[in-house]
């Protein structure tokens, strides 16, 4: 064979560019098959060679003693497996194949050598989980048409590289791969949400946009180069932060695993969630090295709404509180917001010279208190106290990060007394007449008592009882008598003790005539008509 690289001679025992065999005695031809001791042509690669035969004493220039042999190679190709123009994302990979063609599967088993022209941009791997290299060998068993491998875009790279596949039995195959910046897309992130919502699992997917850059055309897995770190960021961490099972922060990084195109889809499985904290708007964005992080779907605005917290008018009379008196109020978290997980609400007064707040009915009020509301509960209770001897308005404000701020305006007014159970007319011989007074707030017109209100936790309220004509009748307790006596209305009660024996007061008639019994206290409207009563005593 004149060109043994194209084809050589072969017997059952030898191959080479030139071999000698015999025409047997009494025969005019060599054996017709290699198996019977003859000669064969072994085609090796594409091209042409001249096969010639010669023997001593023969006319070896005879034209038929030489024959040109052309060897054709089957066509090997590397199809576009992506279907999007051989574009691969940096850090990503896609499975490709070499195609030996349908008519060339009787190749006896071959190894195809594949090389990347630029391994700073594109690498090749035989498996989905192995970091790529500049060159690999892909074995293809006899009878098989395809050999499979992975192309990997190098992390942070862009540009083109050529893959070349060679095997001596086949034509050389090439294809050009373009490495492009991939993009990330946020999926499953809920907006709007509320501060009471459970942590919201979401995830991102990695892919390659179409040529127009208007949408993602193909998802592609992270390459065998290693897991891809993806950073999640909340622009306003006070509104909402990112959370894994172990950490919560404004920015967290988790990995897309090798040979997968998305982050874990739940926090429990190693992914990430959005933790809403307070009302407002934050932008959640994702980024990774070498990606087009300006891609519109790599960020999403999340609106966090706060359930509405209110402070209803517990008095039912326009949130009017008597000076020295108190009334139980509540903060209302709303019927649909009881799954708050237990919250502490701060309740504060804007003006402590007029209004104080207390956690219970027997404690002096302060400028603010903290109320714990157990999970599943809607209301938190507290007391509003009108400061003794004052009038005017103050705002009560309730704050808690999960809820809107609640507020109400409290108006402190002069309360009044009403004398109860004082008998008239009476006689000088009548036993001491126990009576008492009640404290309350007038209606807006000032014509009648609209609501009784208890004495505040600041302390018992001193109430002074006076008889204008003590010679007709005087005031008496169990220990003292006189024209004027002071006893206390107890904390969290709206009346004085109802009998002398229980610590109250009585009228002691002495002689015939009339006297006016009146009651007064600091800060009260002591001119109220029902705060005095004329008592007639007959001899």
SULKABEL-V764735 format. One record per residue. RES is the residue in one small letter. SS is DSSP state (hx for helix, st for strand, lp for the rest). OMEGA is omega in degrees with one decimal (none if undefined). D_CENTER is the distance of its C-alpha to the mean C-alpha in Angstrom with 1 decimal. Layout:
# SULKABEL-V764735
RES;SS;OMEGA;D_CENTER + RES;SS;OMEGA;D_CENTER
This chain:
# SULKABEL-V764735
x;lp;-176.8;75.6 + x;lp;-178.9;75.8 + x;lp;-174.6;72.0 + x;lp;174.9;70.7 + x;lp;177.5;67.1 + x;lp;179.0;67.3 + x;st;-179.2;69.2 + x;st;177.9;71.5 + x;st;-176.9;74.3 + x;st;166.0;73.7 + x;lp;179.7;75.9 + x;lp;-175.4;74.9 + x;lp;-173.7;75.3 + x;lp;169.7;74.6 + x;st;178.4;72.7 + x;st;178.5;73.7 + x;lp;-177.3;74.8 + x;lp;177.8;78.4 + x;lp;179.8;79.7 + x;lp;171.0;83.2 + x;lp;-173.3;84.3 + x;lp;162.7;87.7 + x;lp;-175.2;89.6 + x;lp;173.5;91.4 + x;lp;177.1;95.3 + x;lp;175.3;96.7 + x;lp;-175.4;93.4 + x;lp;179.7;92.5 + x;lp;175.7;88.7 + x;lp;174.7;86.0 + x;lp;-169.8;84.0 + x;lp;178.6;81.7 + x;lp;176.9;78.5 + x;lp;-178.1;76.9 + x;lp;-178.9;77.1 + x;lp;177.9;80.9 + x;lp;-177.8;81.3 + x;lp;-172.3;80.6 + x;lp;175.6;78.2 + x;st;175.3;74.8 + x;st;-178.4;72.7 + x;st;179.8;69.2 + x;st;-175.7;67.0 + x;lp;-178.1;64.4 + x;lp;-177.4;62.8 + x;lp;177.9;63.2 + x;st;-179.4;66.4 + x;st;175.7;70.2 + x;st;176.8;72.9 + x;st;176.6;76.6 + x;st;-178.3;77.9 + x;st;178.0;81.6 + x;lp;-179.3;84.2 + x;lp;177.6;87.4 + x;lp;-178.1;90.3 + x;lp;176.9;93.5 + x;lp;178.3;96.3 + x;lp;173.0;94.2 + x;lp;-173.7;93.7 + x;lp;176.0;90.1 + x;lp;179.3;89.8 + x;lp;-172.3;90.1 + x;hx;-176.3;87.3 + x;hx;174.4;86.2 + x;hx;178.5;85.8 + x;st;176.8;82.6 + x;st;176.2;79.5 + x;st;179.8;76.3 + x;st;176.0;73.1 + x;st;178.9;69.9 + x;st;176.8;66.6 + x;lp;176.4;63.6 + x;lp;171.5;60.0 + x;st;-176.1;57.5 + x;lp;174.7;54.7 + x;lp;-178.6;51.4 + x;st;172.5;48.3 + x;lp;-176.7;44.6 + x;lp;174.5;42.9 + x;lp;-177.6;39.7 + x;lp;-178.3;37.3 + x;lp;-175.8;34.3 + x;lp;-178.8;36.0 + x;lp;175.5;34.5 + x;lp;177.2;37.3 + x;lp;178.5;36.9 + x;st;-179.1;33.7 + x;st;179.5;31.4 + x;st;172.1;28.3 + x;st;-176.2;28.5 + x;lp;-175.6;26.9 + x;st;-178.9;27.2 + x;st;177.7;30.0 + x;st;179.6;31.9 + x;st;177.4;34.7 + x;st;176.4;38.1 + x;st;164.8;41.6 + x;st;-175.7;45.2 + x;st;-180.0;47.4 + x;lp;179.2;51.0 + x;lp;-173.3;51.9 + x;lp;-174.9;53.0 + x;lp;-174.3;56.7 + x;lp;-178.5;56.2 + x;lp;178.6;54.8 + x;lp;-172.7;58.1 + x;lp;177.1;57.4 + x;lp;-176.9;58.1 + x;lp;-176.1;54.8 + x;st;172.5;53.6 + x;st;-179.2;51.2 + x;st;178.3;49.6 + x;st;-179.6;48.8 + x;st;-177.5;45.8 + x;st;170.7;45.3 + x;st;-179.2;42.8 + x;lp;-179.2;44.6 + x;lp;-176.9;41.9 + x;lp;169.4;39.7 + x;lp;178.5;37.9 + x;lp;-172.4;36.3 + x;st;178.1;36.6 + x;st;-175.5;37.2 + x;st;179.6;38.3 + x;st;179.0;37.5 + x;lp;-180.0;39.1 + x;lp;-177.8;35.9 + x;lp;-173.4;32.2 + x;lp;-178.2;31.3 + x;lp;176.4;33.9 + x;lp;-175.6;33.8 + x;lp;178.0;36.2 + x;st;-177.5;39.5 + x;lp;-177.7;42.1 + x;st;177.9;44.2 + x;st;172.9;44.1 + x;st;-178.1;46.6 + x;st;178.2;45.7 + x;st;176.7;48.3 + x;st;-176.7;49.1 + x;lp;176.5;51.2 + x;lp;-178.4;54.4 + x;lp;-179.9;53.9 + x;lp;-176.8;50.3 + x;lp;-169.5;49.5 + x;st;168.9;46.0 + x;st;-170.7;44.7 + x;st;178.3;40.9 + x;st;-179.1;39.0 + x;st;169.8;35.7 + x;st;-176.5;35.4 + x;st;172.6;32.8 + x;st;-177.7;31.8 + x;lp;-177.5;32.0 + x;lp;177.3;28.8 + x;lp;-176.8;29.0 + x;lp;168.7;32.2 + x;lp;178.7;33.4 + x;st;-174.0;36.8 + x;st;173.1;39.2 + x;st;-179.3;41.0 + x;st;172.8;43.6 + x;st;177.7;43.6 + x;st;177.6;47.2 + x;st;-180.0;48.3 + x;st;172.4;51.8 + x;lp;-167.8;54.1 + x;lp;-179.4;57.9 + x;lp;-171.2;58.4 + x;st;173.8;56.1 + x;lp;175.3;55.6 + x;lp;179.2;53.0 + x;st;176.8;49.7 + x;st;170.8;47.4 + x;st;179.9;44.2 + x;st;179.4;42.2 + x;st;176.9;38.4 + x;st;177.4;36.4 + x;st;-175.4;33.4 + x;st;173.5;30.8 + x;lp;176.2;27.5 + x;lp;-179.7;24.8 + x;st;176.8;21.5 + x;st;178.6;17.9 + x;st;177.7;16.2 + x;st;178.7;12.5 + x;st;172.3;12.3 + x;lp;-179.8;10.3 + x;lp;-172.9;7.6 + x;lp;171.2;8.3 + x;lp;-3.3;10.1 + x;lp;175.3;11.3 + x;st;179.6;9.2 + x;st;179.4;10.3 + x;lp;-178.9;10.0 + x;lp;-179.2;11.1 + x;lp;173.7;8.8 + x;lp;177.6;7.9 + x;lp;-172.4;4.8 + x;st;177.3;4.3 + x;st;171.9;6.4 + x;st;-175.8;7.8 + x;st;176.2;10.8 + x;st;176.8;13.5 + x;st;-179.7;17.2 + x;st;-179.6;20.2 + x;st;-179.3;23.3 + x;st;179.6;26.3 + x;st;175.7;26.8 + x;lp;-175.9;30.0 + x;lp;179.6;33.0 + x;lp;-179.3;32.3 + x;lp;-176.1;28.8 + x;lp;-179.6;27.4 + x;lp;178.1;25.4 + x;st;-176.9;24.5 + x;st;-175.9;27.7 + x;st;171.2;27.0 + x;st;177.7;24.4 + x;lp;-175.9;25.8 + x;st;173.3;25.1 + x;st;-173.7;24.7 + x;lp;177.0;28.2 + x;lp;175.8;30.0 + x;lp;177.6;30.0 + x;lp;178.1;26.9 + x;lp;-177.2;23.2 + x;st;176.3;21.4 + x;st;177.0;19.1 + x;st;-179.5;16.1 + x;st;177.4;14.5 + x;st;-176.8;10.9 + x;st;170.7;11.0 + x;st;-175.1;9.5 + x;lp;-179.9;12.8 + x;lp;-174.2;12.3 + x;lp;175.9;10.7 + x;lp;178.0;12.3 + x;lp;179.6;10.2 + x;st;-180.0;6.7 + x;st;177.5;6.5 + x;st;-176.0;5.8 + x;st;165.4;6.8 + x;lp;179.5;9.6 + x;lp;-175.6;12.0 + x;lp;-170.2;14.0 + x;lp;171.6;12.3 + x;st;-176.9;9.8 + x;st;177.5;10.7 + x;lp;179.9;10.8 + x;st;178.4;11.9 + x;st;178.1;12.0 + x;st;172.3;14.3 + x;st;-173.7;14.7 + x;st;160.6;17.5 + x;st;-177.1;18.5 + x;lp;174.6;21.4 + x;st;178.5;25.0 + x;lp;174.0;26.1 + x;lp;-175.8;22.8 + x;lp;-179.3;21.1 + x;st;173.9;17.5 + x;lp;174.3;15.0 + x;lp;-169.4;14.4 + x;lp;178.5;12.6 + x;lp;175.9;10.9 + x;lp;-177.8;9.8 + x;lp;-177.8;13.2 + x;lp;178.1;15.1 + x;lp;-179.1;14.2 + x;lp;-172.0;11.3 + x;st;179.0;7.8 + x;st;175.7;4.2 + x;st;-178.3;1.0 + x;st;179.7;3.4 + x;st;-175.2;5.7 + x;lp;-176.9;9.0 + x;lp;-176.7;11.8 + x;lp;178.4;13.3 + x;st;-179.5;13.6 + x;st;173.7;12.5 + x;st;176.7;10.9 + x;st;175.5;11.4 + x;st;-179.5;9.3 + x;st;177.9;12.2 + x;st;-178.5;13.5 + x;st;175.5;17.0 + x;lp;-178.5;19.7 + x;lp;177.2;23.3 + x;lp;179.1;25.7 + x;lp;171.6;23.3 + x;lp;-173.2;23.6 + x;lp;175.5;20.4 + x;lp;179.6;21.5 + x;lp;-171.0;21.0 + x;hx;-177.4;19.5 + x;hx;176.1;17.0 + x;hx;175.2;15.6 + x;st;180.0;13.7 + x;st;174.8;12.0 + x;st;178.7;12.0 + x;st;176.7;9.3 + x;st;178.0;11.2 + x;st;179.1;10.1 + x;st;176.5;13.2 + x;lp;171.2;14.7 + x;st;-174.7;17.0 + x;lp;175.5;20.6 + x;lp;-178.2;22.4 + x;st;171.9;26.2 + x;lp;-177.1;29.4 + x;lp;174.9;32.0 + x;lp;-177.3;35.7 + x;lp;-178.0;36.8 + x;lp;-175.1;40.4 + x;lp;-179.2;40.7 + x;lp;176.7;43.2 + x;lp;177.7;41.1 + x;lp;177.3;39.5 + x;st;-178.5;42.9 + x;st;176.4;43.6 + x;st;173.0;47.0 + x;st;-176.0;47.8 + x;lp;-175.8;48.0 + x;st;-178.6;46.2 + x;st;177.0;42.7 + x;st;179.5;40.6 + x;st;176.9;37.6 + x;st;176.5;34.4 + x;st;164.4;30.9 + x;st;-176.7;27.3 + x;st;-179.4;25.9 + x;lp;179.3;22.1 + x;lp;-175.7;22.8 + x;lp;-175.5;23.5 + x;lp;-174.8;20.1 + x;lp;-177.4;18.1 + x;lp;179.2;19.7 + x;lp;-172.2;16.8 + x;lp;175.7;15.7 + x;lp;-175.0;16.3 + x;lp;-179.2;19.2 + x;st;173.7;19.2 + x;st;-178.2;21.9 + x;st;175.6;23.2 + x;st;178.2;25.6 + x;st;-174.2;28.5 + x;st;175.8;30.9 + x;st;179.5;34.2 + x;lp;-176.9;35.0 + x;lp;-176.4;38.7 + x;lp;173.6;39.8 + x;lp;-178.7;43.4 + x;lp;-174.1;42.9 + x;st;173.7;40.0 + x;st;177.8;38.6 + x;st;-178.6;35.9 + x;st;-179.6;36.3 + x;lp;-179.8;34.3 + x;lp;-171.3;37.4 + x;lp;-172.5;40.8 + x;lp;-177.8;42.9 + x;lp;176.2;41.2 + x;lp;-178.1;42.1 + x;lp;178.2;39.3 + x;st;-178.6;37.5 + x;lp;177.7;35.5 + x;st;174.4;32.1 + x;st;174.6;30.8 + x;st;-177.1;27.6 + x;st;177.2;27.1 + x;st;177.6;25.0 + x;st;-175.7;23.9 + x;lp;176.5;23.3 + x;lp;-178.7;20.5 + x;lp;-179.4;21.9 + x;lp;-176.8;24.1 + x;lp;-170.4;24.3 + x;st;168.7;26.9 + x;st;-170.8;27.7 + x;st;177.7;31.3 + x;st;-179.2;33.3 + x;st;173.9;36.7 + x;st;-175.8;37.8 + x;st;172.4;41.1 + x;st;-178.0;43.6 + x;lp;-176.3;45.2 + x;lp;173.8;48.9 + x;lp;-177.7;51.3 + x;lp;170.4;48.9 + x;lp;179.1;47.8 + x;st;-174.1;45.1 + x;st;173.2;41.4 + x;st;179.8;38.2 + x;st;172.3;34.5 + x;st;-178.3;32.3 + x;st;177.0;28.7 + x;st;-178.7;25.8 + x;st;173.6;22.5 + x;lp;-169.4;19.3 + x;lp;-176.9;16.0 + x;lp;-171.3;14.2 + x;st;170.4;17.1 + x;lp;176.9;19.4 + x;lp;176.1;22.5 + x;st;177.2;25.4 + x;st;175.2;29.0 + x;st;178.9;32.5 + x;st;178.3;36.0 + x;st;177.1;38.5 + x;st;178.5;42.2 + x;st;-177.3;44.6 + x;st;174.3;48.0 + x;lp;175.1;51.4 + x;lp;-179.8;51.7 + x;st;174.0;55.1 + x;st;171.2;57.2 + x;st;178.1;59.0 + x;st;-179.2;62.0 + x;st;169.7;62.2 + x;lp;175.4;65.2 + x;lp;-172.0;67.8 + x;lp;171.8;71.1 + x;lp;-2.9;73.7 + x;lp;176.4;76.7 + x;st;-179.7;77.4 + x;st;179.5;80.6 + x;lp;-178.7;81.6 + x;lp;-178.3;82.0 + x;lp;175.5;78.5 + x;lp;179.5;76.3 + x;lp;-174.0;73.5 + x;st;178.7;71.0 + x;st;176.1;67.4 + x;st;-176.0;64.9 + x;st;176.3;61.4 + x;st;176.3;59.1 + x;st;-179.7;55.6 + x;st;-179.2;53.1 + x;st;-178.2;51.1 + x;st;-179.0;49.8 + x;st;171.7;51.8 + x;lp;-175.7;50.6 + x;lp;-179.6;49.9 + x;lp;-179.1;53.5 + x;lp;-174.8;54.8 + x;lp;-179.8;57.1 + x;lp;177.2;55.9 + x;st;-178.6;53.5 + x;st;-175.6;50.3 + x;st;171.3;48.4 + x;st;177.9;49.3 + x;lp;-175.8;47.0 + x;st;174.5;47.1 + x;st;-175.2;48.0 + x;lp;179.4;45.0 + x;lp;176.7;44.1 + x;lp;177.9;45.6 + x;lp;178.3;48.9 + x;lp;-177.3;51.8 + x;st;176.1;53.3 + x;st;179.2;57.0 + x;st;-177.4;59.0 + x;st;177.8;62.6 + x;st;-176.8;65.2 + x;st;171.1;68.4 + x;st;-175.2;71.8 + x;lp;-178.7;73.7 + x;lp;-173.6;77.1 + x;lp;175.6;76.9 + x;lp;176.6;80.6 + x;lp;179.8;79.7 + x;st;179.9;76.5 + x;st;178.0;74.2 + x;st;-176.3;70.8 + x;st;166.8;70.6 + x;lp;179.7;68.1 + x;lp;-175.2;69.2 + x;lp;-170.8;70.2 + x;lp;169.9;71.1 + x;st;178.1;72.8 + x;st;178.3;73.1 + x;lp;-178.8;72.9 + x;st;178.8;69.3 + x;st;178.6;66.8 + x;st;172.2;63.1 + x;st;-176.9;60.8 + x;st;165.0;57.0 + x;st;-172.6;54.6 + x;lp;174.0;52.2 + x;st;177.2;48.5 + x;lp;174.1;46.4 + x;lp;-175.4;49.5 + x;lp;179.3;50.9 + x;st;174.5;54.6 + x;lp;175.8;57.2 + x;lp;-169.4;58.7 + x;lp;178.1;60.8 + x;lp;177.6;64.0 + x;lp;-178.2;66.0 + x;lp;-178.2;65.7 + x;lp;177.9;61.9 + x;lp;-178.2;61.9 + x;lp;-172.9;62.5 + x;st;179.1;65.5 + x;st;175.4;68.6 + x;st;-178.6;71.3 + x;st;-179.9;74.8 + x;st;-175.1;77.5 + x;lp;-177.0;80.7 + x;lp;-177.5;83.2 + x;lp;178.5;83.7 + x;st;178.4;81.9 + x;st;175.2;78.5 + x;st;177.4;75.5 + x;st;175.4;72.1 + x;st;-179.2;69.2 + x;st;177.9;66.1 + x;st;179.3;62.7 + x;st;172.7;60.7 + x;lp;-179.9;57.6 + x;lp;176.3;56.0 + x;lp;179.0;53.8 + x;lp;171.5;55.0 + x;lp;-172.5;56.8 + x;lp;176.8;60.1 + x;lp;-179.7;62.1 + x;lp;-172.9;60.5 + x;hx;-175.9;63.5 + x;hx;175.3;62.2 + x;hx;174.4;62.0 + x;st;-178.9;65.8 + x;st;177.9;68.4 + x;st;-179.8;72.3 + x;st;176.7;74.0 + x;st;179.1;77.6 + x;st;177.0;79.7 + x;st;-178.3;83.0 + x;lp;none;85.8
